[in-house]
Amino acid sequence: MRGSSRAYEVMDDVADAAKHGALRNPQRNSTLQLSALCEFNQQHKFRFIRNVLYINHSTHGEVDFIQTARDAITYCNARLAIGIQWSSTLKK
């Protein structure tokens, strides 16, 4: 199924890197990074918005883990004809 979906490829690479560490093909290597998003106002007060998990992929760059996982699940569901009646909504 590689080559048909960017999201599937990225998630496949994340899983392999998590299991094996550095991969033989350096273009498939990835790491995960957690960031906290906050906003500040004129009075120097801040408000926490949310945590974001990013994938730092050697080929595809920085991508949002949740969005990529959603797209990979949607692709697998359609490609494998699993028939799961599921639709996702990501709140911003």
C-alpha positions as a Python dict, from the first residue, in 0.01 Angstrom:
ca = {
    (1, 'M'): (0, 0, 0),
    (2, 'R'): (307, 226, 14),
    (3, 'G'): (313, 489, -256),
    (4, 'S'): (-63, 533, -266),
    (5, 'S'): (-108, 759, 37),
    (6, 'R'): (134, 1009, 189),
    (7, 'A'): (-40, 980, 527),
    (8, 'Y'): (-18, 600, 523),
    (9, 'E'): (353, 613, 433),
    (10, 'V'): (428, 857, 714),
    (11, 'M'): (240, 650, 974),
    (12, 'D'): (405, 330, 847),
    (13, 'D'): (746, 497, 887),
    (14, 'V'): (658, 623, 1237),
    (15, 'A'): (559, 271, 1343),
    (16, 'D'): (876, 116, 1198),
    (17, 'A'): (1099, 381, 1357),
    (18, 'A'): (926, 334, 1694),
    (19, 'K'): (984, -41, 1674),
    (20, 'H'): (1335, -50, 1526),
    (21, 'G'): (1495, 290, 1594),
    (22, 'A'): (1700, 431, 1307),
    (23, 'L'): (1589, 275, 979),
    (24, 'R'): (1822, 152, 702),
    (25, 'N'): (1664, 398, 461),
    (26, 'P'): (1733, 740, 620),
    (27, 'Q'): (1454, 896, 412),
    (28, 'R'): (1202, 699, 625),
    (29, 'N'): (1332, 809, 966),
    (30, 'S'): (1103, 1011, 1189),
    (31, 'T'): (1081, 1145, 1541),
    (32, 'L'): (788, 1272, 1748),
    (33, 'Q'): (775, 1615, 1908),
    (34, 'L'): (520, 1746, 2157),
    (35, 'S'): (450, 2121, 2164),
    (36, 'A'): (221, 2333, 2379),
    (37, 'L'): (31, 2607, 2197),
    (38, 'C'): (-38, 2924, 2395),
    (39, 'E'): (-141, 3279, 2318),
    (40, 'F'): (-35, 3600, 2491),
    (41, 'N'): (-218, 3933, 2528),
    (42, 'Q'): (-101, 4293, 2571),
    (43, 'Q'): (-93, 4254, 2951),
    (44, 'H'): (159, 3969, 2919),
    (45, 'K'): (-94, 3712, 3030),
    (46, 'F'): (-117, 3386, 2847),
    (47, 'R'): (-375, 3121, 2778),
    (48, 'F'): (-306, 2756, 2707),
    (49, 'I'): (-474, 2640, 2387),
    (50, 'R'): (-373, 2275, 2338),
    (51, 'N'): (-88, 2029, 2305),
    (52, 'V'): (13, 1926, 1954),
    (53, 'L'): (203, 1611, 1861),
    (54, 'Y'): (416, 1655, 1548),
    (55, 'I'): (594, 1400, 1335),
    (56, 'N'): (934, 1517, 1211),
    (57, 'H'): (976, 1304, 899),
    (58, 'S'): (1301, 1299, 701),
    (59, 'T'): (1120, 1321, 366),
    (60, 'H'): (784, 1485, 439),
    (61, 'G'): (896, 1736, 703),
    (62, 'E'): (688, 1834, 1005),
    (63, 'V'): (331, 1704, 999),
    (64, 'D'): (53, 1697, 1258),
    (65, 'F'): (20, 1347, 1406),
    (66, 'I'): (-358, 1359, 1458),
    (67, 'Q'): (-437, 1485, 1106),
    (68, 'T'): (-199, 1234, 950),
    (69, 'A'): (-341, 945, 1155),
    (70, 'R'): (-696, 1046, 1053),
    (71, 'D'): (-600, 1055, 685),
    (72, 'A'): (-420, 719, 709),
    (73, 'I'): (-720, 556, 879),
    (74, 'T'): (-955, 696, 614),
    (75, 'Y'): (-725, 566, 338),
    (76, 'C'): (-696, 216, 491),
    (77, 'N'): (-1070, 195, 546),
    (78, 'A'): (-1135, 274, 179),
    (79, 'R'): (-844, 75, 31),
    (80, 'L'): (-908, -241, 229),
    (81, 'A'): (-1288, -209, 201),
    (82, 'I'): (-1320, -260, 576),
    (83, 'G'): (-1659, -96, 576),
    (84, 'I'): (-1623, 101, 900),
    (85, 'Q'): (-1882, 377, 910),
    (86, 'W'): (-1661, 648, 1057),
    (87, 'S'): (-1604, 1013, 989),
    (88, 'S'): (-1369, 1233, 1184),
    (89, 'T'): (-1397, 1591, 1296),
    (90, 'L'): (-1092, 1775, 1428),
    (91, 'K'): (-1167, 2074, 1645),
    (92, 'K'): (-940, 2370, 1596),
}
